[in-house]
Each structure stands twice: as C-alpha cells, then as structure tokens.
C-alpha cells in the first residue's frame, strides 16, 4: 500500500490527478480539492504525482510491502 499526500496550498484544483488515476483512488472533495477516497486501491504508480503541474502530490510507497 502507498500513501498519497496532497498539499492544498499548492493545488489549483485542476483535476488532472483524479483523471489520470487508473484505480480511482482520488476524487474531488466538496471543496473542489482532490482527496484520497480509496487508499487501499493505490498501487503507488505515481501517475497523479507525475502529472500534477504544481507538484502538489507526493506518493510514498510502503517500504514494508512485499513486491515479490
């Protein structure tokens, strides 16, 4: 499992991260900011992090997860 952090101070609510997430981990909150609504589905692919134009997302992979 991976941890997705969203820095609201940098986010402009463009929705790119939500659109590119292949697992539906992110959704738009009531305030328009992306939120992690399905954390267990995150595979740590980092598509949201890599596509964010404002560097407002960081994905940290769990070091204790067995990837073998």
Secondary structure, 3 states (H helix, E strand, C coil): CEEEEECCCCCCCCCHHHHHCCCCCEEECCCCCEEECCHHHCCCCCHHHHHCCCCCEEEEECCCCCCC
